[in-house]
Amino acid sequence: MSQPRPANSSASVASRDAVCGVCGTESRQSAFRPGAPEQAPDLDLRPGQPVRATMPRWLQQCPHCGYAAPDITQAHPAAAQAVGAANFRALLNDASHPPLARRFLAWALVLEETGALHAAAEATLHAAWTADDLGKADLARSWRMEAVAMWRSGPPLDAEQKVRVVDALRRAEEWTDAAHTARTLLREDPPEAVAQVLLLELRLIEAEDTTRHSVATALPPPLRLPRPPQRSIKRGEGLRGWIKRLLGR
């Protein structure tokens, strides 16, 4: 059996000087581009290894104003307002939150200020993933519920996002809401892969199972393990695009 490769073999990382798009401060930042996951994602689409282990490099953060983004040299006009707000400053100083989670939540606050609620929900879910890794169940539950609220407050959700809402509700122990959301989506005749994931979610809800599960558990054998040579991430596609191709959607 081959040995797993170290996490840094899954990504291209290079350092460069970057000027913050909010405050103009120059700092040394890593430019990160993920490679292809070799393991199937979780039901909430958290990527499998080795990409899973690279979360600390997904965002850059300005050491002066705290602005966080995949590329801090780019900033929406509303970003400065978000970064200057009292809740943003309070977040940066909240030692009860893990540092990596604060970075994702900082990005979520900026996205929320710009009106990108679905993207803000995604960033908030990423904070929940960091809490999962540190065994901070209360924080993970709270941030999952915040993500659900933002998903539901934004534009109409597609099938993929509704599945992620179901998983977030299940893992937050919101059994009734999770089951109702899953059954409602099943009645909409979703793609086969989505339906299989939802049926698994309903079984897990019935068992009051809050643990993470892989998409591979729900899908038939031909889709269980992505093979990087055939299903690698295309340039500019991103993780979500790769996962959509993996699921045939």
KOLMARMAR-691407 format. One record per residue: x, y, z of N, C-alpha, C in turn; residue in one letter. Coordinates in steps of 0.05 Angstrom, whole numbers, plus 5000, padded with zeros to 4 digits. Layout:
# residues N
XYZXYZXYZA;...
***
This chain:
# residues 249
501749765000500050005000501850255000M;501250444983502850684981502350855005S;504451005013504251185036502951445028Q;501251565045500051825038502152035035P;501652215016503452425011503052655031R;505152805037504853025056502953235044P;501553385062499553575053500553775033A;503053865036503954075018504453974990N;504153704985504453604958501953644942S;499753724955497253754941496754034931S;498654214935498054494929500554634919A;500154844905502255014896502255264914S;504455314929504655534947507055694941V;506755954938509056134933508556394948A;510656504960510456744975510956984957S;509657204962510057454947509257694964R;510357924957509458164971506758244961D;504958304979502258384972501458644986A;500158824972499259074983496259044989V;495459085014492759045023490859235007C;488759124996486859284981485159464998G;485259435024483659605042485359825054V;487659755067489159955081491760035068C;492659885047495059945033497559845045G;497459695067499759585080500959355063T;503559355060504959145045505858925065E;505458675057506258455074506958215056S;508258025068508957785053506757585056R;505657485034503357305034503857065016Q;502556845022502756605006500556614985S;501256554960499356524938498756224936A;496356144943495755864945493855774923F;494455544911492655424891492555124898R;490055024904489854744913490254554890P;491354314897491454104877488853944879G;488853704869486453534868486153364893A;483753364905483353184928483552894918P;484652724933484852434926482752274940E;481452394961479352254975476752404970Q;474452264971471852394967471352604988A;469652804982469053015001467052915022P;466753065043464653015063461953085050D;459753015065457053085055456653385052L;458053545068457853835065459853945046D;461153765031463053835009465753935020L;466353885045469053945053470853745038R;472953845024474453665007476053455023P;476553235009478053025022481053085022G;482552905034485452945035486652905007Q;488953025002490453195020489653485021P;487753575004486853855005485653925032V;484353735045483053785070484953915090R;487553835089489453925109490654205102A;489854315080491054575072489454815079T;487454785096485655015103487155265113M;489355235129490755465138491855645116P;491955545091493055695070490955795050R;488455755056486255835037485856135036W;486456275058486056565059488556715067L;488856955056490957135065489757325085Q;491357455102490357655121492357875125Q;491358115123493158355127493858375157C;496458395163497358415191496658675204P;495858875188495259145199492359185204H;490559155184487759205188486058955192C;487258715187485858465191484158375168G;484158525146482558445123483458165114Y;481557975110482157705102480657645076A;482057505058480857435032482757235018A;481857094998483656924983485957084971P;485457334964487557514954487057794965D;488657874985488058134999488758374982I;489958334959490458564941487858654928T;485858484928483258544915481258604938Q;479758824935477758884956475359024943A;473058924950470459054942470359324956H;469159524943468959784956467759784984P;466059594990464759575017466659445037A;468859335028470659185047471759375068A;472459615061473659805081471559865103A;469059885095466959935115466659695134Q;466759455123466559215139468959195158A;471359245148473759215165473759425187V;472659655182472659865202470359845222G;468559665219466259635236467059515264A;465459585284466059495311465959195313A;464059065300463858775302466258635290N;467458755269469858635256472158655275F;472558895288474758935306474458745331R;471958715340471458535363472158255356A;471458165331472057895323475057845323L;476658035313479557995312480757965339L;479458085359480558085387479257865404N;477457705393476057505408477757255411D;479157235434480957005439479456745443A;476856755447475356505450474956355424S;475456485402475256355376478056275366H;478356035355480955955344481856155322P;484456215321485556415302484656355273P;484856105264484056045236481056095232L;479456025251476556075249476056375247A;477556535263477156825261477756925233R;479756815220480456895193478056845174R;476956605176474656545158472256715165F;471756765191469556935199469957225191L;472457315191473057585181472357615152A;473057415136472357405108469357395104W;467957235121465057225120463757495125A;464757645144463657905150463958095127L;466258085113466658255089464658175068V;464357915063462557815042459657895049L;458957875074456257945082455758245077E;457658405083457358695078457058765049E;458258605031457958645003455358524991T;453858385008451358254999451757974988G;454157864989454657594979454057395001A;451457355006450657195030451356905027L;451156795003451856505000454856465004H;456456644993459356624997460056665027A;458656845040459056885069458356625085A;456156495076455456245089457656035085A;458756025062460955835056463355885075E;464156145077466356215095465756145124A;463256185132462556125160462555825164T;461755665144461955375146464855295149L;466655425135469555365138470455415166H;469355615179470055665207469055425224A;466755325218465655085232467554845228A;468654815204470554595200472954615218W;473954865221476254895239475554825268T;473054895276472154815303471954515305A;470954385284470854085284473653975290D;475654075276478353965278479453995306D;478554205320479554265347477754145369L;475654005361473853885380472154085395G;471654315383470054525395467154505384K;465654315395463054255383461054485386A;461054635407459154855411459655075390D;462155135385462755335364461955235337L;462554985331461954865305458854875301A;457354805321454454815318453455095313R;454455295329453655565326454255675298S;456655615288457355725261455855575239W;455255325243453555195223450755325221R;449655395244447055525244447155805232M;449355945236449756205223449956165193E;451355965184451555915156448855855144A;447255685157444555625148442855875145V;443056045165441456295165442256465141A;444756485134445656645112444956515085M;445156255083444256115059441356175053W;439756155074436856195071436056485068R;437756675075437156955072437957065045S;439456915030440457005003438556914981G;439556914957437956834933437056544936P;435156454920434256174921436655984919P;436455764935438655574936438455364914L;440755274904440655054885440754794901D;440654574887440454314900442954254917A;445354324907447854284922447754434949E;446854684948446754854972444754744992Q;442454644982440454535000441454285014K;443054125000444153885012446053975035V;447554185030449454275050447954395074R;445654515069443954605091443054375108V;442154165094441253925109443453815126V;445853795115448053685131448753865155D;448754125150449354315172447254285194A;444754265187442654235207442853975222L;443553755208443853505221446153515241R;448353625233450753635250450353835273R;448454015270447754205292445454095309A;444653845304442553715320439753835316E;439353965293436754075287435153865271E;434353655284433353415271430853465255W;428953615266426353655252426753815227T;428254035229428754215207430354065185D;432353915194434053765175432353555159A;430653405173429053205159427053335140A;425753555149423753685132425153795107H;427553915110428954035087429753815068T;430653585078431453365061429153245045A;426853205059424553095046423353285025R;423453545031422453745012424053734986T;426753714989428453704966428053444950L;427653224964427152974950424652984933L;422653124942420153154927420553324901R;422753464900423353634876424753474854E;425053204858426253024839429053124831D;430953134851433653224845435253024829P;437553094819439352894805439852654823P;440352424811440652174825442752194848E;445052314842447152334862446152484886A;444752704881443652874903441652704919V;439852564906437852404919439152194937A;441252064928442651864944443851984969Q;445052224966446152354990443952425009V;441652524999439452595017438252355032L;438152125018437151885031439051795054L;441651825049443551775070443151965093L;442852225087442352425108439952355125E;437752265112435352195127435951955146L;437551765137438251545155439851635179R;441751825174443351925195441752105214L;439852245204438052405220436352235238I;435352015227433751825243435351715266E;437951665261439651555281440851765299A;440152015295441252245309444352235310E;445352195286448252185282449252465274D;451052575290452052845284454852845272T;455952605267458752595257458952645227T;461352695218461852745190461752475175R;460752485150460752255132461552335105H;462752155090463752205063461552165042S;461752325021459952284998460152004987V;462551884990463051614980461151414993A;460251465018458451285032455751275018T;454951495005452251514993452251434964A;454451454950454451414921455351134914L;454451044890455150774882458150754876P;459250504876462150464873463550624851P;462450654826463850794805464651084813P;463151204832463751484839465151504866L;465851284878466751304905469451434908R;471451354892474051474895474951614870L;475151874871476052024847478951954841P;479551924816482251864808483552124797R;485552234811486652494803487452524774P;488652314760489352354732486952424714P;484552294720482252344704480452574714Q;480652634741478752824753480253034769R;482553124759483953334772482553604768S;483153794786481954054784483054204760I;481354304743482154454720482954734728K;484854844714485755114720483355304720R;483155454743480955654745478355534753G;478155274756475555144762474855164792E;476855114810476255134838475154874849G;475054854875474254604889471354534883L;469554734884466754674879466154574851R;467654684831467354594804468254304801G;470454244815471453964814469453774826W;468253854849466353684862463853644845I;462953854831460653824814461253624791K;463653634780464353434760464453154771R;465553134796465652884809462952754812L;460952924819458252824823456652804797L;457852884775456552864749454353074746G;454753314758452753534757453953774744R;
***
